[in-house]
Amino acid sequence: MTHKFPICPDRIRSIPEQFSWVDHRLVRDRHIELLSHEAAALYLFLITVADCQGLSYYADVSLCERLAMDAATLVTARACLLKYRLVAYKRPLYQVLALDGGAPQHTRAYCVSAARTDIGTMAIDKILASLAGGAP
């Protein structure tokens, strides 16, 4: 058994008066592995600002500013969180949902950011050739 000691004992965190937490099941049940970086950033922001019911009102413009995302990236990130039922959304209200359903049933069909989908519609043999170092 490994014994752990705080690296900075004067900076041990405690639960603040305002309400916010990250559910360990996000990692343990592998929900986080399904998300693009942008979707994970949006989720972190929403769980940080949500009230005790998981509710928050942030306009798209504010979210884009705070997360340094363009509107298309925000829409893609939100769609990812909706797809995996991590949040509910009814403009302008977000609700971070409970992870009580256990591990997601998935076939590792990750959400991909809009920035990573600009390869167009290449045939799979051309994609593989390109990855192997051949011409696209």
C-alpha positions as CSV (number, residue, x, y, z in Angstrom):
1,M,0.0,0.0,0.0
2,T,1.3,3.4,-1.0
3,H,1.2,6.1,1.7
4,K,0.3,9.5,0.4
5,F,1.2,12.8,1.9
6,P,0.2,16.3,0.8
7,I,2.8,18.0,-1.3
8,C,1.6,21.4,0.0
9,P,0.0,20.8,3.3
10,D,-0.9,24.5,3.7
11,R,-3.0,24.3,0.5
12,I,-5.3,21.3,1.3
13,R,-8.6,22.0,-0.4
14,S,-12.0,22.0,1.4
15,I,-15.5,22.2,0.1
16,P,-16.3,25.9,-0.3
17,E,-19.6,27.5,0.9
18,Q,-20.9,27.7,-2.6
19,F,-22.1,24.4,-4.2
20,S,-19.9,22.6,-6.7
21,W,-18.3,19.2,-7.1
22,V,-17.0,16.8,-9.7
23,D,-18.5,13.3,-9.4
24,H,-15.7,10.6,-9.4
25,R,-18.0,8.4,-11.5
26,L,-17.2,10.7,-14.4
27,V,-13.8,9.0,-14.5
28,R,-14.5,5.7,-12.8
29,D,-17.4,4.9,-15.1
30,R,-15.4,6.2,-18.1
31,H,-17.8,9.0,-19.1
32,I,-14.9,11.3,-19.6
33,E,-13.3,9.1,-22.2
34,L,-16.2,9.8,-24.6
35,L,-15.8,13.5,-24.6
36,S,-13.8,15.8,-26.9
37,H,-11.6,18.3,-25.1
38,E,-14.2,21.0,-25.8
39,A,-17.1,19.0,-24.4
40,A,-15.0,18.3,-21.3
41,A,-14.3,22.0,-20.9
42,L,-17.9,22.9,-21.2
43,Y,-18.9,20.1,-18.7
44,L,-16.3,21.4,-16.2
45,F,-17.6,24.9,-16.6
46,L,-21.2,23.8,-16.1
47,I,-20.6,21.7,-13.0
48,T,-18.6,24.6,-11.5
49,V,-21.3,27.2,-12.0
50,A,-24.4,25.0,-11.4
51,D,-26.5,25.3,-8.3
52,C,-27.5,22.3,-6.1
53,Q,-30.0,21.1,-8.7
54,G,-27.4,21.3,-11.4
55,L,-29.0,24.3,-13.0
56,S,-27.3,27.3,-14.6
57,Y,-28.1,30.0,-17.1
58,Y,-25.2,31.0,-19.3
59,A,-25.8,32.4,-22.7
60,D,-23.9,31.0,-25.7
61,V,-22.1,34.3,-26.1
62,S,-20.8,34.2,-22.5
63,L,-19.8,30.5,-22.8
64,C,-17.9,31.2,-26.0
65,E,-16.1,34.1,-24.3
66,R,-15.3,32.2,-21.1
67,L,-14.2,29.0,-22.9
68,A,-12.5,30.6,-25.9
69,M,-14.7,28.7,-28.3
70,D,-16.5,29.8,-31.4
71,A,-20.2,29.2,-31.7
72,A,-19.9,26.1,-33.9
73,T,-17.5,24.4,-31.4
74,L,-19.9,25.2,-28.5
75,V,-22.8,23.7,-30.4
76,T,-20.7,20.5,-31.1
77,A,-19.5,20.3,-27.4
78,R,-23.1,20.7,-26.2
79,A,-24.4,18.1,-28.6
80,C,-21.7,15.7,-27.2
81,L,-22.9,16.3,-23.6
82,L,-26.5,15.8,-24.6
83,K,-25.7,12.6,-26.6
84,Y,-24.2,11.0,-23.5
85,R,-26.9,12.4,-21.2
86,L,-24.4,14.3,-19.1
87,V,-26.5,17.5,-19.4
88,A,-30.0,18.5,-20.4
89,Y,-30.5,21.8,-22.2
90,K,-33.5,23.9,-22.9
91,R,-32.4,27.4,-23.9
92,P,-31.3,29.2,-21.9
93,L,-31.2,26.6,-19.1
94,Y,-28.6,23.9,-18.6
95,Q,-29.0,21.1,-16.1
96,V,-26.1,18.9,-15.2
97,L,-27.5,15.4,-14.8
98,A,-26.8,12.8,-12.2
99,L,-24.5,10.0,-13.2
100,D,-26.7,7.4,-11.5
101,G,-27.1,5.3,-14.6
102,G,-23.7,3.6,-14.2
103,A,-21.2,3.3,-16.9
104,P,-22.3,4.5,-20.3
105,Q,-23.2,1.8,-22.9
106,H,-20.9,2.8,-25.7
107,T,-18.7,1.4,-28.4
108,R,-16.1,4.1,-27.9
109,A,-17.9,6.4,-30.4
110,Y,-16.2,9.5,-29.2
111,C,-17.4,13.1,-29.7
112,V,-15.1,14.8,-32.0
113,S,-14.5,18.6,-32.1
114,A,-15.4,20.5,-35.2
115,A,-11.7,21.4,-35.6
116,R,-10.9,17.7,-35.9
117,T,-13.5,17.0,-38.6
118,D,-12.2,19.1,-41.4
119,I,-10.5,16.2,-43.3
120,G,-13.5,16.2,-45.6
121,T,-15.0,13.0,-47.1
122,M,-11.9,11.1,-48.1
123,A,-12.2,7.4,-48.8
124,I,-10.9,5.1,-46.0
125,D,-8.1,3.7,-48.2
126,K,-6.8,7.3,-48.8
127,I,-7.0,8.1,-45.1
128,L,-5.0,5.0,-44.3
129,A,-2.5,5.7,-47.0
130,S,-2.1,9.2,-45.7
131,L,-1.6,7.9,-42.2
132,A,1.0,5.4,-43.5
133,G,2.9,8.2,-45.1
134,G,1.6,8.0,-48.6
135,A,0.0,10.7,-50.6
136,P,-3.7,11.5,-49.9
